[in-house]
Amino acid sequence: QVKLVESGGGMVQPGGSLKLSCAASGFSFRTSVMSWYRQPPGKSRELVAHISASSERTDYPDSLRGRFTVSRDNDNNALYLQMDNLQPEDTAVYFCYAPRLSSWGQGTQVTVSS
């Protein structure tokens, strides 16, 4: 059974940082491209980052490049998202996603507010 469990969300002030984690199980994580998406309040879900199976390639929307960093630990079936200089517009539910399996985690809330 495929399982993706996000953690690490919370409330942070503008300019702050958070690191999200996603624990994966039930599939071959080390051979899977992985992604982070987010869904701001009242908006559609949007791509945050992709990472290839062996981490040799990462992709971000231009608007997030330089502030967000995706990484993974294939030995521990873990996906990460380091988010720096967070702004109120980054407020959203953040989801871990396995594209090959079309599987989503339950999401973790990130709120950026003073």
ABEGO torsion letter per residue (X at the ends): XBBBBBBGBEBBBBGBBBBBBBBBBGBBAAABBBBBBBBBBGBBBBBABBBBAAGABBBBBAAABGABBBBBBAAAGBBBBBBBGBBAAABBBBBBBBAAAGBBBAEBBBBBBX
